[in-house]
C-alpha cells in the first residue's frame, strides 16, 4: 500500500473516532480544514449501510 493510501486510511480512521478537524489538519498536509471533507465523505460511506437499515425501520413511510 502506498504512503498516500496509508495517510488517507489514517485520517479517515481519525475522523471516525471523532477527532476534530482542527487537530487532524496540521498533520494532513491540507491547507484548510475544509479540504479534509474527503475523509468525512469516506466515513459517511462506511456509515451508509447502518443509515439504510435505520431508515427501513422508520415509522413513517
PyMOL Python script that loads the backbone (N, CA, C, O; Angstrom):
from pymol import cmd

cmd.read_pdbstr("""\
ATOM      1  N   UNK A   1       0.854  -1.162   0.000  1.00  0.00           N
ATOM      2  CA  UNK A   1       0.000   0.000   0.000  1.00  0.00           C
ATOM      3  C   UNK A   1       0.910   1.238   0.000  1.00  0.00           C
ATOM      4  O   UNK A   1       1.915   1.285   0.709  1.00  0.00           O
ATOM      5  N   UNK A   2       0.546   2.208  -0.786  1.00  0.00           N
ATOM      6  CA  UNK A   2       1.361   3.421  -0.881  1.00  0.00           C
ATOM      7  C   UNK A   2       1.220   4.270   0.384  1.00  0.00           C
ATOM      8  O   UNK A   2       0.252   4.135   1.133  1.00  0.00           O
ATOM      9  N   UNK A   3       2.189   5.133   0.605  1.00  0.00           N
ATOM     10  CA  UNK A   3       2.130   6.024   1.774  1.00  0.00           C
ATOM     11  C   UNK A   3       0.922   6.954   1.684  1.00  0.00           C
ATOM     12  O   UNK A   3       0.342   7.321   2.705  1.00  0.00           O
ATOM     13  N   UNK A   4       0.545   7.332   0.469  1.00  0.00           N
ATOM     14  CA  UNK A   4      -0.626   8.194   0.274  1.00  0.00           C
ATOM     15  C   UNK A   4      -1.898   7.481   0.747  1.00  0.00           C
ATOM     16  O   UNK A   4      -2.735   8.091   1.413  1.00  0.00           O
ATOM     17  N   UNK A   5      -2.046   6.208   0.411  1.00  0.00           N
ATOM     18  CA  UNK A   5      -3.225   5.453   0.842  1.00  0.00           C
ATOM     19  C   UNK A   5      -3.228   5.248   2.354  1.00  0.00           C
ATOM     20  O   UNK A   5      -4.283   5.302   2.985  1.00  0.00           O
ATOM     21  N   UNK A   6      -2.052   5.013   2.938  1.00  0.00           N
ATOM     22  CA  UNK A   6      -1.970   4.892   4.386  1.00  0.00           C
ATOM     23  C   UNK A   6      -2.423   6.182   5.057  1.00  0.00           C
ATOM     24  O   UNK A   6      -3.126   6.156   6.067  1.00  0.00           O
ATOM     25  N   UNK A   7      -2.016   7.297   4.488  1.00  0.00           N
ATOM     26  CA  UNK A   7      -2.399   8.594   5.050  1.00  0.00           C
ATOM     27  C   UNK A   7      -3.917   8.763   5.010  1.00  0.00           C
ATOM     28  O   UNK A   7      -4.522   9.194   5.991  1.00  0.00           O
ATOM     29  N   UNK A   8      -4.529   8.423   3.874  1.00  0.00           N
ATOM     30  CA  UNK A   8      -5.984   8.517   3.767  1.00  0.00           C
ATOM     31  C   UNK A   8      -6.660   7.587   4.778  1.00  0.00           C
ATOM     32  O   UNK A   8      -7.638   7.969   5.422  1.00  0.00           O
ATOM     33  N   UNK A   9      -6.140   6.381   4.911  1.00  0.00           N
ATOM     34  CA  UNK A   9      -6.697   5.439   5.880  1.00  0.00           C
ATOM     35  C   UNK A   9      -6.620   6.019   7.289  1.00  0.00           C
ATOM     36  O   UNK A   9      -7.602   5.985   8.032  1.00  0.00           O
ATOM     37  N   UNK A  10      -5.461   6.547   7.656  1.00  0.00           N
ATOM     38  CA  UNK A  10      -5.268   7.103   8.989  1.00  0.00           C
ATOM     39  C   UNK A  10      -6.229   8.254   9.266  1.00  0.00           C
ATOM     40  O   UNK A  10      -6.884   8.271  10.308  1.00  0.00           O
ATOM     41  N   UNK A  11      -6.321   9.214   8.349  1.00  0.00           N
ATOM     42  CA  UNK A  11      -7.161  10.377   8.613  1.00  0.00           C
ATOM     43  C   UNK A  11      -8.642  10.022   8.570  1.00  0.00           C
ATOM     44  O   UNK A  11      -9.436  10.637   9.282  1.00  0.00           O
ATOM     45  N   UNK A  12      -9.035   9.048   7.755  1.00  0.00           N
ATOM     46  CA  UNK A  12     -10.422   8.582   7.762  1.00  0.00           C
ATOM     47  C   UNK A  12     -10.725   7.927   9.108  1.00  0.00           C
ATOM     48  O   UNK A  12     -11.782   8.163   9.692  1.00  0.00           O
ATOM     49  N   UNK A  13      -9.806   7.116   9.592  1.00  0.00           N
ATOM     50  CA  UNK A  13      -9.987   6.458  10.881  1.00  0.00           C
ATOM     51  C   UNK A  13     -10.086   7.492  12.006  1.00  0.00           C
ATOM     52  O   UNK A  13     -10.941   7.376  12.884  1.00  0.00           O
ATOM     53  N   UNK A  14      -9.220   8.492  11.978  1.00  0.00           N
ATOM     54  CA  UNK A  14      -9.269   9.537  12.998  1.00  0.00           C
ATOM     55  C   UNK A  14     -10.620  10.250  12.993  1.00  0.00           C
ATOM     56  O   UNK A  14     -11.175  10.543  14.052  1.00  0.00           O
ATOM     57  N   UNK A  15     -11.147  10.529  11.803  1.00  0.00           N
ATOM     58  CA  UNK A  15     -12.464  11.175  11.696  1.00  0.00           C
ATOM     59  C   UNK A  15     -13.537  10.271  12.288  1.00  0.00           C
ATOM     60  O   UNK A  15     -14.415  10.746  13.008  1.00  0.00           O
ATOM     61  N   UNK A  16     -13.476   8.971  11.993  1.00  0.00           N
ATOM     62  CA  UNK A  16     -14.454   8.027  12.539  1.00  0.00           C
ATOM     63  C   UNK A  16     -14.379   7.977  14.063  1.00  0.00           C
ATOM     64  O   UNK A  16     -15.389   7.762  14.733  1.00  0.00           O
ATOM     65  N   UNK A  17     -13.200   8.174  14.596  1.00  0.00           N
ATOM     66  CA  UNK A  17     -13.002   8.158  16.048  1.00  0.00           C
ATOM     67  C   UNK A  17     -13.436   9.469  16.700  1.00  0.00           C
ATOM     68  O   UNK A  17     -13.382   9.602  17.923  1.00  0.00           O
ATOM     69  N   UNK A  18     -13.863  10.430  15.895  1.00  0.00           N
ATOM     70  CA  UNK A  18     -14.370  11.690  16.425  1.00  0.00           C
ATOM     71  C   UNK A  18     -13.324  12.752  16.675  1.00  0.00           C
ATOM     72  O   UNK A  18     -13.595  13.742  17.355  1.00  0.00           O
ATOM     73  N   UNK A  19     -12.133  12.561  16.136  1.00  0.00           N
ATOM     74  CA  UNK A  19     -11.081  13.565  16.309  1.00  0.00           C
ATOM     75  C   UNK A  19     -11.434  14.794  15.475  1.00  0.00           C
ATOM     76  O   UNK A  19     -11.776  14.679  14.298  1.00  0.00           O
ATOM     77  N   UNK A  20     -11.350  15.948  16.085  1.00  0.00           N
ATOM     78  CA  UNK A  20     -11.716  17.202  15.426  1.00  0.00           C
ATOM     79  C   UNK A  20     -10.775  17.526  14.273  1.00  0.00           C
ATOM     80  O   UNK A  20      -9.575  17.260  14.336  1.00  0.00           O
ATOM     81  N   UNK A  21     -11.348  18.111  13.213  1.00  0.00           N
ATOM     82  CA  UNK A  21     -10.551  18.513  12.047  1.00  0.00           C
ATOM     83  C   UNK A  21      -9.400  19.436  12.412  1.00  0.00           C
ATOM     84  O   UNK A  21      -8.337  19.391  11.792  1.00  0.00           O
ATOM     85  N   UNK A  22      -9.613  20.269  13.413  1.00  0.00           N
ATOM     86  CA  UNK A  22      -8.564  21.215  13.821  1.00  0.00           C
ATOM     87  C   UNK A  22      -7.315  20.485  14.303  1.00  0.00           C
ATOM     88  O   UNK A  22      -6.206  21.008  14.195  1.00  0.00           O
ATOM     89  N   UNK A  23      -7.494  19.281  14.833  1.00  0.00           N
ATOM     90  CA  UNK A  23      -6.350  18.510  15.300  1.00  0.00           C
ATOM     91  C   UNK A  23      -5.727  17.680  14.179  1.00  0.00           C
ATOM     92  O   UNK A  23      -4.529  17.398  14.210  1.00  0.00           O
ATOM     93  N   UNK A  24      -6.521  17.293  13.205  1.00  0.00           N
ATOM     94  CA  UNK A  24      -6.027  16.489  12.085  1.00  0.00           C
ATOM     95  C   UNK A  24      -5.313  17.349  11.046  1.00  0.00           C
ATOM     96  O   UNK A  24      -4.279  16.951  10.509  1.00  0.00           O
ATOM     97  N   UNK A  25      -5.853  18.501  10.770  1.00  0.00           N
ATOM     98  CA  UNK A  25      -5.394  19.353   9.667  1.00  0.00           C
ATOM     99  C   UNK A  25      -3.900  19.644   9.676  1.00  0.00           C
ATOM    100  O   UNK A  25      -3.280  19.543   8.617  1.00  0.00           O
ATOM    101  N   UNK A  26      -3.284  19.995  10.788  1.00  0.00           N
ATOM    102  CA  UNK A  26      -1.849  20.304  10.737  1.00  0.00           C
ATOM    103  C   UNK A  26      -0.977  19.135  10.267  1.00  0.00           C
ATOM    104  O   UNK A  26       0.102  19.344   9.711  1.00  0.00           O
ATOM    105  N   UNK A  27      -1.446  17.917  10.491  1.00  0.00           N
ATOM    106  CA  UNK A  27      -0.672  16.729  10.119  1.00  0.00           C
ATOM    107  C   UNK A  27      -1.032  16.191   8.742  1.00  0.00           C
ATOM    108  O   UNK A  27      -0.343  15.323   8.206  1.00  0.00           O
ATOM    109  N   UNK A  28      -2.115  16.710   8.173  1.00  0.00           N
ATOM    110  CA  UNK A  28      -2.652  16.136   6.936  1.00  0.00           C
ATOM    111  C   UNK A  28      -1.959  16.637   5.676  1.00  0.00           C
ATOM    112  O   UNK A  28      -1.998  15.974   4.639  1.00  0.00           O
ATOM    113  N   UNK A  29      -1.332  17.791   5.759  1.00  0.00           N
ATOM    114  CA  UNK A  29      -0.761  18.376   4.553  1.00  0.00           C
ATOM    115  C   UNK A  29      -1.773  19.201   3.776  1.00  0.00           C
ATOM    116  O   UNK A  29      -1.439  19.774   2.739  1.00  0.00           O
ATOM    117  N   UNK A  30      -3.013  19.269   4.269  1.00  0.00           N
ATOM    118  CA  UNK A  30      -4.050  20.082   3.626  1.00  0.00           C
ATOM    119  C   UNK A  30      -3.959  21.506   4.165  1.00  0.00           C
ATOM    120  O   UNK A  30      -3.674  21.724   5.343  1.00  0.00           O
ATOM    121  N   UNK A  31      -4.204  22.465   3.284  1.00  0.00           N
ATOM    122  CA  UNK A  31      -4.071  23.868   3.659  1.00  0.00           C
ATOM    123  C   UNK A  31      -5.190  24.333   4.594  1.00  0.00           C
ATOM    124  O   UNK A  31      -4.970  25.202   5.437  1.00  0.00           O
ATOM    125  N   UNK A  32      -6.379  23.764   4.449  1.00  0.00           N
ATOM    126  CA  UNK A  32      -7.515  24.200   5.257  1.00  0.00           C
ATOM    127  C   UNK A  32      -8.259  22.995   5.817  1.00  0.00           C
ATOM    128  O   UNK A  32      -8.130  21.873   5.327  1.00  0.00           O
ATOM    129  N   UNK A  33      -9.041  23.262   6.859  1.00  0.00           N
ATOM    130  CA  UNK A  33      -9.867  22.190   7.412  1.00  0.00           C
ATOM    131  C   UNK A  33     -10.947  21.763   6.425  1.00  0.00           C
ATOM    132  O   UNK A  33     -11.346  20.599   6.405  1.00  0.00           O
ATOM    133  N   UNK A  34     -11.423  22.705   5.604  1.00  0.00           N
ATOM    134  CA  UNK A  34     -12.454  22.374   4.627  1.00  0.00           C
ATOM    135  C   UNK A  34     -11.970  21.317   3.637  1.00  0.00           C
ATOM    136  O   UNK A  34     -12.764  20.529   3.122  1.00  0.00           O
ATOM    137  N   UNK A  35     -10.678  21.305   3.376  1.00  0.00           N
ATOM    138  CA  UNK A  35     -10.152  20.323   2.424  1.00  0.00           C
ATOM    139  C   UNK A  35     -10.111  18.913   3.009  1.00  0.00           C
ATOM    140  O   UNK A  35      -9.807  17.956   2.297  1.00  0.00           O
ATOM    141  N   UNK A  36     -10.413  18.782   4.293  1.00  0.00           N
ATOM    142  CA  UNK A  36     -10.471  17.465   4.921  1.00  0.00           C
ATOM    143  C   UNK A  36     -11.816  16.783   4.687  1.00  0.00           C
ATOM    144  O   UNK A  36     -12.031  15.669   5.166  1.00  0.00           O
ATOM    145  N   UNK A  37     -12.719  17.428   3.961  1.00  0.00           N
ATOM    146  CA  UNK A  37     -14.052  16.873   3.742  1.00  0.00           C
ATOM    147  C   UNK A  37     -14.007  15.494   3.095  1.00  0.00           C
ATOM    148  O   UNK A  37     -14.913  14.688   3.306  1.00  0.00           O
ATOM    149  N   UNK A  38     -12.978  15.212   2.319  1.00  0.00           N
ATOM    150  CA  UNK A  38     -12.896  13.894   1.681  1.00  0.00           C
ATOM    151  C   UNK A  38     -12.919  12.790   2.725  1.00  0.00           C
ATOM    152  O   UNK A  38     -13.499  11.732   2.483  1.00  0.00           O
ATOM    153  N   UNK A  39     -12.308  13.009   3.872  1.00  0.00           N
ATOM    154  CA  UNK A  39     -12.292  11.986   4.912  1.00  0.00           C
ATOM    155  C   UNK A  39     -13.671  11.822   5.532  1.00  0.00           C
ATOM    156  O   UNK A  39     -14.043  10.719   5.930  1.00  0.00           O
ATOM    157  N   UNK A  40     -14.432  12.904   5.617  1.00  0.00           N
ATOM    158  CA  UNK A  40     -15.808  12.812   6.104  1.00  0.00           C
ATOM    159  C   UNK A  40     -16.655  12.018   5.137  1.00  0.00           C
ATOM    160  O   UNK A  40     -17.467  11.189   5.548  1.00  0.00           O
ATOM    161  N   UNK A  41     -16.469  12.269   3.850  1.00  0.00           N
ATOM    162  CA  UNK A  41     -17.244  11.511   2.846  1.00  0.00           C
ATOM    163  C   UNK A  41     -16.922  10.031   2.934  1.00  0.00           C
ATOM    164  O   UNK A  41     -17.821   9.196   2.830  1.00  0.00           O
ATOM    165  N   UNK A  42     -15.660   9.694   3.121  1.00  0.00           N
ATOM    166  CA  UNK A  42     -15.294   8.292   3.242  1.00  0.00           C
ATOM    167  C   UNK A  42     -15.924   7.684   4.487  1.00  0.00           C
ATOM    168  O   UNK A  42     -16.381   6.541   4.450  1.00  0.00           O
ATOM    169  N   UNK A  43     -15.955   8.418   5.571  1.00  0.00           N
ATOM    170  CA  UNK A  43     -16.564   7.932   6.795  1.00  0.00           C
ATOM    171  C   UNK A  43     -18.069   7.757   6.618  1.00  0.00           C
ATOM    172  O   UNK A  43     -18.645   6.789   7.114  1.00  0.00           O
ATOM    173  N   UNK A  44     -18.703   8.687   5.916  1.00  0.00           N
ATOM    174  CA  UNK A  44     -20.135   8.577   5.673  1.00  0.00           C
ATOM    175  C   UNK A  44     -20.452   7.366   4.806  1.00  0.00           C
ATOM    176  O   UNK A  44     -21.476   6.713   5.008  1.00  0.00           O
ATOM    177  N   UNK A  45     -19.592   7.059   3.851  1.00  0.00           N
ATOM    178  CA  UNK A  45     -19.811   5.888   3.006  1.00  0.00           C
ATOM    179  C   UNK A  45     -19.803   4.619   3.848  1.00  0.00           C
ATOM    180  O   UNK A  45     -20.569   3.694   3.577  1.00  0.00           O
ATOM    181  N   UNK A  46     -18.962   4.563   4.849  1.00  0.00           N
ATOM    182  CA  UNK A  46     -18.938   3.414   5.751  1.00  0.00           C
ATOM    183  C   UNK A  46     -20.206   3.335   6.591  1.00  0.00           C
ATOM    184  O   UNK A  46     -20.649   2.245   6.951  1.00  0.00           O
ATOM    185  N   UNK A  47     -20.783   4.478   6.901  1.00  0.00           N
ATOM    186  CA  UNK A  47     -21.973   4.523   7.748  1.00  0.00           C
ATOM    187  C   UNK A  47     -23.257   4.275   6.958  1.00  0.00           C
ATOM    188  O   UNK A  47     -24.300   4.029   7.563  1.00  0.00           O
ATOM    189  N   UNK A  48     -23.214   4.332   5.651  1.00  0.00           N
ATOM    190  CA  UNK A  48     -24.418   4.242   4.829  1.00  0.00           C
ATOM    191  C   UNK A  48     -25.251   2.981   5.090  1.00  0.00           C
ATOM    192  O   UNK A  48     -26.472   3.092   5.193  1.00  0.00           O
ATOM    193  N   UNK A  49     -24.656   1.797   5.200  1.00  0.00           N
ATOM    194  CA  UNK A  49     -25.481   0.617   5.463  1.00  0.00           C
ATOM    195  C   UNK A  49     -26.289   0.723   6.761  1.00  0.00           C
ATOM    196  O   UNK A  49     -27.449   0.313   6.799  1.00  0.00           O
ATOM    197  N   UNK A  50     -25.692   1.263   7.814  1.00  0.00           N
ATOM    198  CA  UNK A  50     -26.415   1.437   9.077  1.00  0.00           C
ATOM    199  C   UNK A  50     -27.549   2.435   8.917  1.00  0.00           C
ATOM    200  O   UNK A  50     -28.637   2.239   9.459  1.00  0.00           O
ATOM    201  N   UNK A  51     -27.298   3.492   8.181  1.00  0.00           N
ATOM    202  CA  UNK A  51     -28.332   4.501   7.919  1.00  0.00           C
ATOM    203  C   UNK A  51     -29.488   3.855   7.163  1.00  0.00           C
ATOM    204  O   UNK A  51     -30.651   4.070   7.504  1.00  0.00           O
ATOM    205  N   UNK A  52     -29.174   3.070   6.143  1.00  0.00           N
ATOM    206  CA  UNK A  52     -30.221   2.426   5.346  1.00  0.00           C
ATOM    207  C   UNK A  52     -31.081   1.500   6.201  1.00  0.00           C
ATOM    208  O   UNK A  52     -32.303   1.473   6.058  1.00  0.00           O
ATOM    209  N   UNK A  53     -30.442   0.742   7.089  1.00  0.00           N
ATOM    210  CA  UNK A  53     -31.192  -0.151   7.971  1.00  0.00           C
ATOM    211  C   UNK A  53     -32.115   0.641   8.898  1.00  0.00           C
ATOM    212  O   UNK A  53     -33.264   0.256   9.115  1.00  0.00           O
ATOM    213  N   UNK A  54     -31.615   1.728   9.433  1.00  0.00           N
ATOM    214  CA  UNK A  54     -32.436   2.549  10.327  1.00  0.00           C
ATOM    215  C   UNK A  54     -33.623   3.140   9.574  1.00  0.00           C
ATOM    216  O   UNK A  54     -34.732   3.196  10.106  1.00  0.00           O
ATOM    217  N   UNK A  55     -33.401   3.574   8.361  1.00  0.00           N
ATOM    218  CA  UNK A  55     -34.478   4.182   7.578  1.00  0.00           C
ATOM    219  C   UNK A  55     -35.549   3.153   7.204  1.00  0.00           C
ATOM    220  O   UNK A  55     -36.715   3.517   7.053  1.00  0.00           O
ATOM    221  N   UNK A  56     -35.183   1.896   7.056  1.00  0.00           N
ATOM    222  CA  UNK A  56     -36.160   0.843   6.776  1.00  0.00           C
ATOM    223  C   UNK A  56     -37.104   0.659   7.967  1.00  0.00           C
ATOM    224  O   UNK A  56     -38.252   0.253   7.787  1.00  0.00           O
ATOM    225  N   UNK A  57     -36.635   0.950   9.166  1.00  0.00           N
ATOM    226  CA  UNK A  57     -37.441   0.812  10.382  1.00  0.00           C
ATOM    227  C   UNK A  57     -38.169   2.100  10.754  1.00  0.00           C
ATOM    228  O   UNK A  57     -38.951   2.116  11.704  1.00  0.00           O
ATOM    229  N   UNK A  58     -37.922   3.164  10.024  1.00  0.00           N
ATOM    230  CA  UNK A  58     -38.523   4.473  10.352  1.00  0.00           C
ATOM    231  C   UNK A  58     -40.044   4.343  10.309  1.00  0.00           C
ATOM    232  O   UNK A  58     -40.590   3.806   9.345  1.00  0.00           O
ATOM    233  N   UNK A  59     -40.731   4.826  11.340  1.00  0.00           N
ATOM    234  CA  UNK A  59     -42.166   4.579  11.453  1.00  0.00           C
ATOM    235  C   UNK A  59     -43.058   5.285  10.420  1.00  0.00           C
ATOM    236  O   UNK A  59     -44.210   4.888  10.245  1.00  0.00           O
ATOM    237  N   UNK A  60     -42.573   6.284   9.758  1.00  0.00           N
ATOM    238  CA  UNK A  60     -43.368   6.998   8.758  1.00  0.00           C
ATOM    239  C   UNK A  60     -42.748   6.734   7.388  1.00  0.00           C
ATOM    240  O   UNK A  60     -41.589   7.068   7.139  1.00  0.00           O
ATOM    241  N   UNK A  61     -43.544   6.129   6.506  1.00  0.00           N
ATOM    242  CA  UNK A  61     -43.008   5.829   5.184  1.00  0.00           C
ATOM    243  C   UNK A  61     -43.913   6.279   4.078  1.00  0.00           C
ATOM    244  O   UNK A  61     -43.593   6.093   2.904  1.00  0.00           O
TER     245      UNK A  61
END
""", "prot")
cmd.dss("prot")
cmd.show_as("cartoon", "prot")
cmd.util.cbc("prot")
cmd.orient("prot")
